[in-house]
């Protein structure tokens, strides 16, 4: 295989259209639209479920929250349907444009606010850093 053909195959493998299977796993990121320091841990299950944890650090203290729902990819669009926030019914739909998907990293833009997220793959048992380490 020529270098050009190999490069084209690699580029196609990393496109958002191939994201559905490759997003399954656990991803960590930092930065939310209204607080650039907030952390999040997204668990994308292969069956289409998503479980997310959020940590906001204030004066060394953690304010944690959770969200549960479903996820799906169509082309370069990731749709997350949140069903529960902190265990309480809280339905909403969030739509993102997938900008980059690789085995270890993905970037998406939250379309409602044009906010970019940048996540890296972590082990399924990864724990978010303590607020004492980040404050």
MARDRENMI-366426 format. One record per atom (N, C-alpha, C): residue number from 1; residue in one letter; atom name; z, x, y. Coordinates in Angstrom, 3 decimals. Example, Ala and Ser with C-alpha at 12.3 -4.5 7.8 and 13.67 -1.06 7.14 Angstrom:
<1,A,N,<7.800,13.190,-5.690>>
<1,A,CA,<7.800,12.300,-4.500>>
<1,A,C,<7.800,13.200,-3.300>>
<2,S,N,<7.080,12.850,-2.250>>
<2,S,CA,<7.140,13.670,-1.060>>
<2,S,C,<7.870,12.900,0.030>>
//
This chain:
<1,X,N,<0.000,0.852,-1.176>>
<1,X,CA,<0.000,0.000,0.000>>
<1,X,C,<0.000,0.890,1.228>>
<2,X,N,<-0.845,0.553,2.186>>
<2,X,CA,<-0.919,1.348,3.403>>
<2,X,C,<0.321,1.138,4.252>>
<3,X,N,<0.563,2.058,5.185>>
<3,X,CA,<1.714,1.924,6.084>>
<3,X,C,<1.595,0.669,6.937>>
<4,X,N,<0.383,0.352,7.351>>
<4,X,CA,<0.191,-0.847,8.167>>
<4,X,C,<0.545,-2.086,7.344>>
<5,X,N,<0.066,-2.163,6.117>>
<5,X,CA,<0.356,-3.319,5.272>>
<5,X,C,<1.848,-3.391,4.968>>
<6,X,N,<2.473,-2.260,4.695>>
<6,X,CA,<3.910,-2.244,4.421>>
<6,X,C,<4.693,-2.677,5.651>>
<7,X,N,<4.280,-2.215,6.812>>
<7,X,CA,<4.949,-2.607,8.051>>
<7,X,C,<4.792,-4.088,8.327>>
<8,X,N,<3.604,-4.633,8.055>>
<8,X,CA,<3.368,-6.051,8.251>>
<8,X,C,<4.240,-6.872,7.304>>
<9,X,N,<4.351,-6.449,6.059>>
<9,X,CA,<5.212,-7.161,5.100>>
<9,X,C,<6.665,-7.138,5.565>>
<10,X,N,<7.132,-5.999,6.045>>
<10,X,CA,<8.504,-5.887,6.534>>
<10,X,C,<8.706,-6.770,7.753>>
<11,X,N,<7.770,-6.783,8.672>>
<11,X,CA,<7.891,-7.618,9.869>>
<11,X,C,<7.926,-9.094,9.491>>
<12,X,N,<7.084,-9.506,8.563>>
<12,X,CA,<7.077,-10.904,8.147>>
<12,X,C,<8.369,-11.288,7.453>>
<13,X,N,<8.964,-10.368,6.702>>
<13,X,CA,<10.213,-10.663,6.003>>
<13,X,C,<11.357,-10.885,6.973>>
<14,X,N,<11.270,-10.343,8.174>>
<14,X,CA,<12.362,-10.461,9.139>>
<14,X,C,<12.142,-11.579,10.149>>
<15,X,N,<11.091,-12.371,9.976>>
<15,X,CA,<10.828,-13.421,10.954>>
<15,X,C,<11.753,-14.601,10.746>>
<16,X,N,<12.024,-15.365,11.801>>
<16,X,CA,<12.893,-16.522,11.674>>
<16,X,C,<12.415,-17.558,10.664>>
<17,X,N,<11.121,-17.663,10.441>>
<17,X,CA,<10.629,-18.648,9.483>>
<17,X,C,<11.173,-18.394,8.078>>
<18,X,N,<11.557,-17.188,7.794>>
<18,X,CA,<12.102,-16.844,6.488>>
<18,X,C,<13.625,-16.968,6.480>>
<19,X,N,<14.202,-17.501,7.525>>
<19,X,CA,<15.639,-17.448,7.738>>
<19,X,C,<16.463,-18.331,6.820>>
<20,X,N,<15.951,-19.446,6.375>>
<20,X,CA,<16.790,-20.402,5.665>>
<20,X,C,<17.573,-19.752,4.536>>
<21,X,N,<16.904,-19.030,3.662>>
<21,X,CA,<17.600,-18.374,2.563>>
<21,X,C,<18.441,-17.208,3.021>>
<22,X,N,<17.963,-16.475,4.017>>
<22,X,CA,<18.664,-15.263,4.424>>
<22,X,C,<19.880,-15.530,5.303>>
<23,X,N,<20.031,-16.733,5.851>>
<23,X,CA,<21.214,-17.030,6.660>>
<23,X,C,<22.433,-17.328,5.810>>
<24,X,N,<22.237,-17.690,4.552>>
<24,X,CA,<23.385,-17.959,3.689>>
<24,X,C,<24.263,-16.712,3.640>>
<25,X,N,<25.542,-16.890,3.909>>
<25,X,CA,<26.484,-15.774,3.923>>
<25,X,C,<27.465,-15.937,5.066>>
<26,X,N,<28.175,-14.866,5.364>>
<26,X,CA,<29.217,-14.883,6.389>>
<26,X,C,<28.818,-13.982,7.539>>
<27,X,N,<28.935,-14.505,8.756>>
<27,X,CA,<28.471,-13.834,9.967>>
<27,X,C,<29.570,-13.823,11.022>>
<28,X,N,<29.709,-12.701,11.725>>
<28,X,CA,<30.720,-12.553,12.776>>
<28,X,C,<30.036,-12.258,14.109>>
<29,X,N,<30.569,-12.855,15.151>>
<29,X,CA,<30.040,-12.590,16.483>>
<29,X,C,<31.108,-12.767,17.540>>
<30,X,N,<30.761,-12.376,18.740>>
<30,X,CA,<31.679,-12.514,19.872>>
<30,X,C,<30.897,-13.000,21.077>>
<31,X,N,<31.491,-13.948,21.790>>
<31,X,CA,<30.885,-14.488,22.998>>
<31,X,C,<30.466,-15.925,22.828>>
<32,X,N,<31.020,-16.781,23.647>>
<32,X,CA,<30.679,-18.196,23.698>>
<32,X,C,<30.232,-18.501,25.117>>
<33,X,N,<29.517,-19.606,25.323>>
<33,X,CA,<28.990,-19.887,26.667>>
<33,X,C,<30.026,-19.858,27.780>>
<34,X,N,<31.249,-20.279,27.509>>
<34,X,CA,<32.234,-20.360,28.588>>
<34,X,C,<33.326,-19.311,28.470>>
<35,X,N,<33.227,-18.424,27.469>>
<35,X,CA,<34.176,-17.322,27.319>>
<35,X,C,<33.519,-16.219,26.498>>
<36,X,N,<33.132,-15.160,27.166>>
<36,X,CA,<32.410,-14.062,26.510>>
<36,X,C,<33.272,-13.293,25.509>>
<37,X,N,<34.608,-13.490,25.539>>
<37,X,CA,<35.491,-12.753,24.629>>
<37,X,C,<35.821,-13.529,23.362>>
<38,X,N,<35.528,-14.833,23.325>>
<38,X,CA,<35.862,-15.629,22.138>>
<38,X,C,<35.078,-15.123,20.930>>
<39,X,N,<35.753,-15.065,19.780>>
<39,X,CA,<35.141,-14.602,18.537>>
<39,X,C,<34.847,-15.798,17.640>>
<40,X,N,<33.908,-15.620,16.733>>
<40,X,CA,<33.606,-16.675,15.773>>
<40,X,C,<33.169,-16.069,14.449>>
<41,X,N,<33.438,-16.807,13.399>>
<41,X,CA,<33.083,-16.416,12.045>>
<41,X,C,<32.399,-17.620,11.410>>
<42,X,N,<31.111,-17.482,11.100>>
<42,X,CA,<30.322,-18.571,10.532>>
<42,X,C,<30.092,-18.327,9.053>>
<43,X,N,<30.430,-19.323,8.248>>
<43,X,CA,<30.186,-19.272,6.804>>
<43,X,C,<29.055,-20.253,6.502>>
<44,X,N,<27.823,-19.730,6.348>>
<44,X,CA,<26.650,-20.539,6.012>>
<44,X,C,<26.550,-20.580,4.487>>
<45,X,N,<26.825,-21.710,3.885>>
<45,X,CA,<26.743,-21.848,2.436>>
<45,X,C,<25.316,-22.178,2.024>>
<46,X,N,<24.887,-21.694,0.844>>
<46,X,CA,<23.515,-21.957,0.389>>
<46,X,C,<23.203,-23.444,0.233>>
<47,X,N,<24.218,-24.283,0.053>>
<47,X,CA,<23.983,-25.715,-0.129>>
<47,X,C,<23.811,-26.455,1.195>>
<48,X,N,<23.795,-25.737,2.330>>
<48,X,CA,<23.585,-26.354,3.625>>
<48,X,C,<24.845,-26.694,4.391>>
<49,X,N,<26.014,-26.376,3.820>>
<49,X,CA,<27.261,-26.579,4.558>>
<49,X,C,<27.525,-25.378,5.450>>
<50,X,N,<28.237,-25.622,6.551>>
<50,X,CA,<28.692,-24.535,7.415>>
<50,X,C,<30.158,-24.772,7.751>>
<51,X,N,<30.924,-23.694,7.719>>
<51,X,CA,<32.331,-23.713,8.101>>
<51,X,C,<32.514,-22.579,9.109>>
<52,X,N,<32.964,-22.928,10.302>>
<52,X,CA,<33.102,-21.934,11.366>>
<52,X,C,<34.552,-21.850,11.826>>
<53,X,N,<34.958,-20.633,12.142>>
<53,X,CA,<36.270,-20.380,12.709>>
<53,X,C,<36.057,-19.757,14.078>>
<54,X,N,<36.919,-20.100,15.032>>
<54,X,CA,<36.835,-19.572,16.384>>
<54,X,C,<38.194,-19.010,16.774>>
<55,X,N,<38.197,-17.928,17.520>>
<55,X,CA,<39.442,-17.340,18.003>>
<55,X,C,<39.285,-16.980,19.469>>
<56,X,N,<40.145,-17.574,20.273>>
<56,X,CA,<40.242,-17.273,21.686>>
<56,X,C,<41.567,-16.544,21.895>>
<57,X,N,<41.521,-15.380,22.514>>
<57,X,CA,<42.730,-14.594,22.750>>
<57,X,C,<43.166,-14.749,24.204>>
<58,X,N,<44.408,-15.153,24.384>>
<58,X,CA,<44.972,-15.286,25.724>>
<58,X,C,<46.323,-14.591,25.745>>
<59,X,N,<46.407,-13.532,26.549>>
<59,X,CA,<47.648,-12.754,26.668>>
<59,X,C,<48.167,-12.315,25.304>>
<60,X,N,<47.264,-11.881,24.437>>
<60,X,CA,<47.646,-11.371,23.125>>
<60,X,C,<47.906,-12.427,22.076>>
<61,X,N,<47.780,-13.687,22.428>>
<61,X,CA,<48.024,-14.785,21.493>>
<61,X,C,<46.700,-15.428,21.076>>
<62,X,N,<46.604,-15.750,19.779>>
<62,X,CA,<45.386,-16.372,19.250>>
<62,X,C,<45.448,-17.885,19.383>>
<63,X,N,<44.363,-18.453,19.848>>
<63,X,CA,<44.147,-19.906,19.811>>
<63,X,C,<42.955,-20.108,18.885>>
<64,X,N,<43.244,-20.500,17.652>>
<64,X,CA,<42.208,-20.656,16.638>>
<64,X,C,<41.775,-22.111,16.517>>
<65,X,N,<40.510,-22.302,16.152>>
<65,X,CA,<39.987,-23.634,15.870>>
<65,X,C,<38.927,-23.515,14.779>>
<66,X,N,<38.558,-24.655,14.218>>
<66,X,CA,<37.563,-24.680,13.144>>
<66,X,C,<36.563,-25.791,13.382>>
<67,X,N,<35.391,-25.628,12.789>>
<67,X,CA,<34.377,-26.676,12.764>>
<67,X,C,<33.702,-26.665,11.401>>
<68,X,N,<33.340,-27.853,10.931>>
<68,X,CA,<32.652,-28.005,9.657>>
<68,X,C,<31.448,-28.907,9.863>>
<69,X,N,<30.425,-28.682,9.054>>
<69,X,CA,<29.236,-29.509,9.160>>
<69,X,C,<28.151,-29.034,8.223>>
<70,X,N,<26.902,-29.230,8.656>>
<70,X,CA,<25.748,-28.825,7.860>>
<70,X,C,<24.783,-28.024,8.737>>
<71,X,N,<23.933,-27.243,8.071>>
<71,X,CA,<22.933,-26.454,8.783>>
<71,X,C,<21.594,-26.570,8.062>>
<72,X,N,<20.531,-26.418,8.843>>
<72,X,CA,<19.177,-26.431,8.282>>
<72,X,C,<18.263,-25.640,9.209>>
<73,X,N,<17.259,-25.017,8.620>>
<73,X,CA,<16.261,-24.261,9.375>>
<73,X,C,<14.897,-24.891,9.139>>
<74,X,N,<14.160,-25.082,10.239>>
<74,X,CA,<12.776,-25.532,10.170>>
<74,X,C,<11.978,-24.649,11.123>>
<75,X,N,<11.097,-23.821,10.569>>
<75,X,CA,<10.368,-22.864,11.405>>
<75,X,C,<11.362,-21.893,12.019>>
<76,X,N,<11.363,-21.817,13.351>>
<76,X,CA,<12.304,-20.915,14.015>>
<76,X,C,<13.442,-21.694,14.688>>
<77,X,N,<13.733,-22.895,14.173>>
<77,X,CA,<14.787,-23.732,14.743>>
<77,X,C,<15.916,-23.902,13.734>>
<78,X,N,<17.114,-23.551,14.160>>
<78,X,CA,<18.332,-23.750,13.381>>
<78,X,C,<19.052,-24.958,13.975>>
<79,X,N,<19.330,-25.947,13.143>>
<79,X,CA,<20.073,-27.126,13.583>>
<79,X,C,<21.398,-27.170,12.848>>
<80,X,N,<22.478,-27.241,13.618>>
<80,X,CA,<23.812,-27.368,13.048>>
<80,X,C,<24.354,-28.733,13.449>>
<81,X,N,<24.712,-29.516,12.443>>
<81,X,CA,<25.312,-30.828,12.679>>
<81,X,C,<26.804,-30.701,12.400>>
<82,X,N,<27.589,-30.676,13.463>>
<82,X,CA,<29.036,-30.583,13.340>>
<82,X,C,<29.559,-31.968,12.988>>
<83,X,N,<30.417,-32.027,11.970>>
<83,X,CA,<31.028,-33.308,11.593>>
<83,X,C,<32.511,-33.347,11.932>>
<84,X,N,<33.175,-32.180,11.852>>
<84,X,CA,<34.613,-32.141,12.092>>
<84,X,C,<34.975,-30.937,12.956>>
<85,X,N,<35.908,-31.163,13.885>>
<85,X,CA,<36.484,-30.093,14.707>>
<85,X,C,<37.994,-30.153,14.490>>
<86,X,N,<38.547,-29.050,14.011>>
<86,X,CA,<39.978,-28.985,13.672>>
<86,X,C,<40.387,-30.131,12.751>>
<87,X,N,<39.517,-30.466,11.805>>
<87,X,CA,<39.817,-31.480,10.814>>
<87,X,C,<39.604,-32.912,11.262>>
<88,X,N,<39.275,-33.118,12.524>>
<88,X,CA,<39.075,-34.466,13.061>>
<88,X,C,<37.576,-34.740,13.227>>
<89,X,N,<37.182,-35.977,12.980>>
<89,X,CA,<35.783,-36.348,13.161>>
<89,X,C,<35.348,-36.050,14.591>>
<90,X,N,<34.238,-35.331,14.714>>
<90,X,CA,<33.738,-34.932,16.033>>
<90,X,C,<32.248,-34.636,15.923>>
<91,X,N,<31.439,-35.670,15.625>>
<91,X,CA,<30.016,-35.424,15.361>>
<91,X,C,<29.227,-35.003,16.601>>
<92,X,N,<28.387,-34.002,16.387>>
<92,X,CA,<27.432,-33.579,17.403>>
<92,X,C,<26.369,-32.729,16.706>>
<93,X,N,<25.279,-32.501,17.393>>
<93,X,CA,<24.200,-31.677,16.854>>
<93,X,C,<23.890,-30.568,17.839>>
<94,X,N,<23.868,-29.334,17.349>>
<94,X,CA,<23.537,-28.169,18.164>>
<94,X,C,<22.224,-27.582,17.649>>
<95,X,N,<21.314,-27.283,18.566>>
<95,X,CA,<19.997,-26.760,18.197>>
<95,X,C,<19.826,-25.363,18.795>>
<96,X,N,<19.373,-24.441,17.957>>
<96,X,CA,<19.206,-23.040,18.328>>
<96,X,C,<17.790,-22.587,18.001>>
<97,X,N,<17.287,-21.649,18.786>>
<97,X,CA,<16.031,-20.968,18.467>>
<97,X,C,<16.405,-19.654,17.797>>
<98,X,N,<15.866,-19.398,16.621>>
<98,X,CA,<16.110,-18.133,15.942>>
<98,X,C,<15.211,-17.071,16.551>>
<99,X,N,<15.830,-16.025,17.079>>
<99,X,CA,<15.085,-14.962,17.736>>
<99,X,C,<14.896,-13.737,16.843>>
<100,X,N,<15.830,-13.501,15.924>>
<100,X,CA,<15.762,-12.359,15.013>>
<100,X,C,<16.591,-12.679,13.788>>
<101,X,N,<16.034,-12.415,12.622>>
<101,X,CA,<16.792,-12.573,11.390>>
<101,X,C,<16.486,-11.381,10.499>>
<102,X,N,<17.504,-10.593,10.203>>
<102,X,CA,<17.383,-9.493,9.252>>
<102,X,C,<18.513,-9.661,8.238>>
<103,X,N,<18.527,-8.883,7.191>>
<103,X,CA,<19.611,-9.031,6.219>>
<103,X,C,<21.016,-8.784,6.809>>
<104,X,N,<21.115,-8.013,7.882>>
<104,X,CA,<22.428,-7.675,8.429>>
<104,X,C,<22.719,-8.234,9.814>>
<105,X,N,<21.754,-8.888,10.421>>
<105,X,CA,<21.957,-9.341,11.794>>
<105,X,C,<21.062,-10.540,12.082>>
<106,X,N,<21.581,-11.458,12.886>>
<106,X,CA,<20.678,-12.472,13.407>>
<106,X,C,<21.079,-12.850,14.824>>
<107,X,N,<20.044,-13.154,15.592>>
<107,X,CA,<20.208,-13.567,16.985>>
<107,X,C,<19.590,-14.939,17.137>>
<108,X,N,<20.315,-15.803,17.844>>
<108,X,CA,<19.794,-17.126,18.121>>
<108,X,C,<20.162,-17.502,19.540>>
<109,X,N,<19.404,-18.431,20.112>>
<109,X,CA,<19.659,-18.923,21.460>>
<109,X,C,<20.018,-20.390,21.366>>
<110,X,N,<21.183,-20.752,21.900>>
<110,X,CA,<21.618,-22.141,21.967>>
<110,X,C,<20.790,-22.806,23.060>>
<111,X,N,<19.907,-23.712,22.664>>
<111,X,CA,<18.915,-24.235,23.586>>
<111,X,C,<19.503,-25.062,24.725>>
<112,X,N,<20.563,-25.807,24.488>>
<112,X,CA,<21.130,-26.662,25.538>>
<112,X,C,<21.582,-25.865,26.754>>
<113,X,N,<22.055,-24.633,26.533>>
<113,X,CA,<22.544,-23.795,27.639>>
<113,X,C,<21.769,-22.490,27.781>>
<114,X,N,<20.722,-22.310,26.959>>
<114,X,CA,<19.956,-21.063,26.952>>
<114,X,C,<20.884,-19.856,26.783>>
<115,X,N,<21.873,-19.996,25.871>>
<115,X,CA,<22.873,-18.950,25.658>>
<115,X,C,<22.550,-18.169,24.391>>
<116,X,N,<22.461,-16.829,24.491>>
<116,X,CA,<22.148,-16.018,23.309>>
<116,X,C,<23.399,-15.679,22.492>>
<117,X,N,<23.281,-15.797,21.185>>
<117,X,CA,<24.316,-15.359,20.253>>
<117,X,C,<23.758,-14.211,19.438>>
<118,X,N,<24.625,-13.290,19.046>>
<118,X,CA,<24.235,-12.128,18.252>>
<118,X,C,<25.284,-11.971,17.158>>
<119,X,N,<24.890,-12.179,15.903>>
<119,X,CA,<25.833,-12.146,14.793>>
<119,X,C,<25.473,-11.055,13.804>>
<120,X,N,<26.498,-10.518,13.172>>
<120,X,CA,<26.263,-9.512,12.126>>
<120,X,C,<26.897,-9.992,10.829>>
<121,X,N,<26.232,-9.669,9.736>>
<121,X,CA,<26.724,-10.084,8.419>>
<121,X,C,<27.981,-9.288,8.089>>
<122,X,N,<28.969,-9.985,7.536>>
<122,X,CA,<30.216,-9.356,7.108>>
<122,X,C,<30.540,-9.849,5.697>>
<123,X,N,<31.504,-9.209,5.069>>
<123,X,CA,<31.940,-9.623,3.737>>
<123,X,C,<32.535,-11.027,3.805>>
<124,X,N,<32.418,-11.773,2.731>>
<124,X,CA,<32.923,-13.141,2.712>>
<124,X,C,<34.426,-13.222,2.975>>
<125,X,N,<35.156,-12.153,2.689>>
<125,X,CA,<36.606,-12.158,2.921>>
<125,X,C,<36.998,-11.512,4.255>>
<126,X,N,<36.017,-11.268,5.121>>
<126,X,CA,<36.269,-10.668,6.438>>
<126,X,C,<37.250,-11.539,7.228>>
<127,X,N,<38.172,-10.894,7.919>>
<127,X,CA,<39.136,-11.585,8.777>>
<127,X,C,<38.859,-11.191,10.228>>
<128,X,N,<38.949,-12.147,11.130>>
<128,X,CA,<38.742,-11.833,12.540>>
<128,X,C,<39.833,-10.900,13.023>>
<129,X,N,<39.490,-10.028,13.977>>
<129,X,CA,<40.490,-9.101,14.509>>
<129,X,C,<41.655,-9.844,15.164>>
<130,X,N,<42.788,-9.204,15.105>>
<130,X,CA,<43.985,-9.734,15.742>>
<130,X,C,<43.813,-9.696,17.253>>
<131,X,N,<44.411,-10.646,17.930>>
<131,X,CA,<44.365,-10.654,19.404>>
<131,X,C,<45.102,-9.454,19.974>>
<132,X,N,<46.067,-8.932,19.256>>
<132,X,CA,<46.785,-7.750,19.735>>
<132,X,C,<45.845,-6.552,19.822>>
<133,X,N,<44.793,-6.550,19.001>>
<133,X,CA,<43.841,-5.448,19.007>>
<133,X,C,<42.744,-5.641,20.042>>
<134,X,N,<42.554,-6.876,20.493>>
<134,X,CA,<41.437,-7.153,21.393>>
<134,X,C,<41.862,-7.487,22.801>>
<135,X,N,<43.118,-7.807,23.040>>
<135,X,CA,<43.555,-8.208,24.381>>
<135,X,C,<43.853,-7.022,25.251>>
//
